[in-house]
Amino acid sequence: MKVVLPMAGLGTRLRPHTYSKAKPLLPVAGKPVLAHLLDRLQGLDVEEYIFIVGYLAEQIEEYVEANYDLPARYVLQAEPLGQAHAIHLAREYIDSPFLLIFVDTIFEADLTRIDEVASDGLVFVKEVDDPRRFGIALLEGDRVVRFIEKPEEPVSNLALVGIYYVVNWPLLMGCVETLLEEGIQTKGEYYIADAFQLMVDQGAKLEAVTVDVWQDCGKPETLLATNRYLLEKGGTQEVEAENSIIIPPVSIAESVTIRGSIVGPYVSAAEGSVIIDSIVKDSIIDEGAHIEGAMLEGSLIGAKAQVKGRFKRLDVAASSRVDL
């Protein structure tokens, strides 16, 4: 089996952080989003990992090569023309069943199902409250009969979570080729859901598998929500700090300096960051950032950024009102 990981998107919803750092390398709960994904795939019998990269591609390759011993190949998608276009670029290396995973996805699912599948493939889904934000699957029994990308009027609440196991890879690659040749696009892009729909139209059986957990890392608010979820699962961490209060759960790297502060809950602080005379909760602090005299909540602080404020000293008489 091969694993195909498209990650060439510009990460526009996470700007300004993705101007200088590739989206898959943004930190969450103590390590990059990409690391959480790769760690979940450990133990699978993988012949080759195919990383489809784009903007800041060299960062992805450097990180993977430095931290993992994987049979890896890197394919450049220079133009952001969509998911199916990304798969098309890797066509000469896709010559067996493969697991397709989009990097925004942190999941908990039973991947042993891929050893038992007797159909053309598996499509992993999750029930959501607002399907309009996602591609969705319409089922008959456990078989997907229709794929719809970000519908304005949803006919299903089963969101496509960005994980697919493709057994009939020749048919999928042929359908991707058809999309590109005929210019079949959705909202200006070549979506993989449209290629899967062509497979279904040609009689392919694609089974739906519900995942237990699906955490999105594509926007600031969802990245923070994923950080909270992962920290809760990570348990309590012992943290050394000077004249400070640490409220778990947190993920604090060993080289972080904390002094005169209240940190937590739900704070991730990367190597070399500094928190002095501050109150920080529900935030992600990247490596080398310096926070001093600040009150932060629901914040993303980029690598080597500086956030400095000033606590106020007040003498406030009874029955007074102060607006700051």
Beta strands, then each sheet from edge to edge (+ up, - down):
strand 1: 2-7
strand 2: 27-28
strand 3: 31-32
strand 4: 48-53
strand 5: 72-76
strand 6: 98-101
strand 7: 105-108
strand 8: 121-127
strand 9: 135-140
strand 10: 143-149
strand 11: 158-166
strand 12: 206-210
strand 13: 213-216
strand 14: 245-246
strand 15: 250-252
strand 16: 257-259
strand 17: 262-263
strand 18: 267-269
strand 19: 274-276
strand 20: 279-281
strand 21: 283-285
strand 22: 290-292
strand 23: 295-297
strand 24: 300-301
strand 25: 306-308
sheet 1: 5+ 4+ 1+ 6+ 11- 8+ 12+
sheet 2: 2+ 3-
sheet 3: 7+ 13-
sheet 4: 9+ 10-
sheet 5: 14+ 17+ 20+ 23+
sheet 6: 15+ 18+ 21+ 24+
sheet 7: 16+ 19+ 22+ 25+
end
